[in-house]
Amino acid sequence: MNPEINSNNSSSAGPATPNSRKERGAIAAQACESCRQRKQRCSEERPKCATCQRVKQRMNLECKYREPQPTKKDKTLVEILERLKSLEGGLKNLDGKVDSLNARGTLPLSIYGPIQPNPPPTTIDASRSSAWPATNVHLQPQAISPASPRDVQYVSATHKMLSWPVIQQVFENKVPNLDLASLEKDGAAMLLGLQGRITSLPTNIYESHHIGTERASLSMQVPSAAQVDGIQVGGLNINWETMQRLTKSYFDTINLVYPIMDRQVFQSEVLPAVASNGFDESSSSTLACLVFALGDVAVSAVQGAPIRTHKGRPSGIRGGTTERPPGLLFFNEARKRMGFNLTECSLENVQMFALAAIYYGTCCHHLEFWRMTTSASLACQALLTSNPEVLTTHRGDLVRRAFWHCSIMETCLNMELNIPRTGLDKLESLVGLPDFSGSFCDEDYLGNQASHFQEHFASQIVLRRLSVEFHTTLTNAFGPTNLPVETPISPAVTMKQMAAQLDQWRGLLPVYLRWEEENPGGFSNPAEELYDEQSMYPPPIPDLHTHSMFSADLDNPPVTYPYAVDIQAAALRTRYYYVKYIIYRPFIFKALHHPEQVTRDDADGVAECLKAMLKWPITMSPTCFHKRLIPCLFFWSRNLLGILLILHMTQQVPILVRIRATLMGTKFDQDANETTMLYIDWIRDLKDSDATALWCWEILKGIYSLGDDT
């Protein structure tokens, strides 16, 4: 994932002119019919190109554009997006049937004994041997009779799960200082407010020494009498070579994970303009500063020195410090200019807020991440509302990508913090799906050949749409505030249908994105095709005999993948397991609070939930060593905390102990132990830089009897 070793043909001795780069494929894809027939260059302007406007009166030309046909390289992308339609058809049918499921009968009798009107309290056997520290907690959940509201409860947010009665009793014994009342009442506000423990990013840092990696990813100079060739930005000087290097680092890494910028336009128009005219208050200059800031993050996240070590193991937070992260000089320059562009209704305005949100995320400043993400979504709505015709221009596909990026980020915030969405989702039918049909350059072509970032992004869109539909259906059917219905609903039927839709999504992925369900760390098949003699990947080539792209061994040096391949693959796979985990998590609630009513279907649901919790790839090597590049760190930290609580209870609560012993197979104990180690290490590694992780750590210290040096 080294941003600087993918190719070496981007730097040059001086700025390129806007026309010096060839627009590979753009003319054939976008030219109007008149220019195609006349075999001449088309300016691609909408609704009429320059040629048609010039000769309209003389030749009566009508300027029409046809939809670009997919080339061989993007047929797979089109197929992925087409599959969304068939999956959504199944979801609509599922949502329509949810209130009539199991209308002809009642829930079957429990496989663990007859239903009792007043269930006995759940008692933890502290004498039973355990791989984790013993506990003396005695659980006495409130007796909930079969006539009470539904015994299966769905919540997506981790802080809502922490309000479950049984879990609260664990906290009262093990984490007595936890403010449960505030957490239940104002969970999102409280958790976002945790960032207040850490000061804001400093603004006046020009007197500081070099910030970044020892490999000198930045060519920044402290102001002095000596002048450095280049242009000056605030208190630093930047030359053309540095701008090229940071641009390449950004587009070879960050933009593959969040493909919301056009490399060709940036390199051929924005960079030369900045190099010639300097930085002004325009949105282009603001975007340039943001790209440079994130370019430095991209280099530092891989090559930078870890901000700390723990028992010889380097931190996954690399580059700079907690107070002064990499790229801060450029980001501060962007912050100074953002005020001049706040009210623009433009694509650049959306990109500006989105990139600022990404940067705040890399610094673990989640409150600011939320604010900037919301601003990006609102800016996107303003653009589409005031100028819907932008979707028909040559920039339409880039607008669609920015739209779906904002939607994915909003979904994370909504599902984990229950923060209301901005209404951006109401524009989905207007916007449509991206197909990467705009202009592209050689570097993007090579990056896509090696990482398949276009297919990754399209697959993320489909998975996001699925998760939203699942979330809506489960909330309506089993949410904690819904009213009980006269006819009982079978949660097993509902959730099995959803899991089948999710498995269908995974099965329909292209072969180079697909992986085996039981092996989250394995290579996509066939891995050998990725690393043959014609491979785009530079050395070191992973040992294919290990059959693992991701490893639970955090003590050996991690493999380096170019083009953020591991970040993209880990994020896609982990989101899949997350969705499956929350689909089946209501069965955990039932097992904890209504153990006397658990049926075999319920027990199978618990088992599926436990399987989905194991060894999420973002927590494994090498991805966990590049945490600044992982999207939505707070989202994963909170969910890992929830999983660790459930895994702890599978060794303490009798019903979960029995399910773990009888249904999970012989390999589960080993996988569960590795999972616990990985997830604790994740939160421990982030706790000194991330207030959310620190909050999670304080809980884990009590539950797992951990010390700060554990």
Secondary structure, DSSP 4 states (H G I P E B T S, - for coil): --TTSS-S-S--SSPPPTTSS--BTHHHHH--HHHHHHT------SSS-HHHHHHHHHH-------PPPP-GGGHHHHHHHHHHHHHHHHHHHHHHHGGGTTTTS-PPPPTTS---SSPPPP---TTS--SS--------PPP--TTSSPS-----SHHHHTTSHHHHHHHHHH-TT--HHHHHHSHHHHHHHGGGGSPPPPS--TTS---S-TT---------SS--SSEEETTEEE-HHHHHHHHHHIIIIIHHHS--S-HHHIIIIIHHHHHHH---SSHHHHHHHHHHHHHHHHHHHHHSPBS-EETTEEPS-BSS-SSS-TTHHHHHHHHHHHGGGTT--SHHHHHHHHHHHHHHHHTT-HHHHHHHHHHHHHHHHHHHHH-GGGGGSTTHHHHHHHHHHHHHHHHHHHHHH-PPP-SGGGGHHHH------S-B-HHHHHHHHHH-HHHHHHHHHHHHHHHHHHHHHHHHHH-TTSPPPSSPP-HHHHHHHHHHHHHHHHHTS-TTT---TT-TTBPPSPGGGGGSTT-SPPSPPP-GGG-BSSBS--SSPPPP-GGGHHHHHHHHHHHHHHHHHHHHHHHHHHHHH-GGG--HHHHHHHHHHHHHTS--GGGSBTGGG-GGGSS-HHHHHHHHHHHHHHHHHTTTSHHHHHHHHHHS-TTHHHHHHHHHHHHHHHHHHHTTT-HHHHHHHHHHHHHHT--TT-
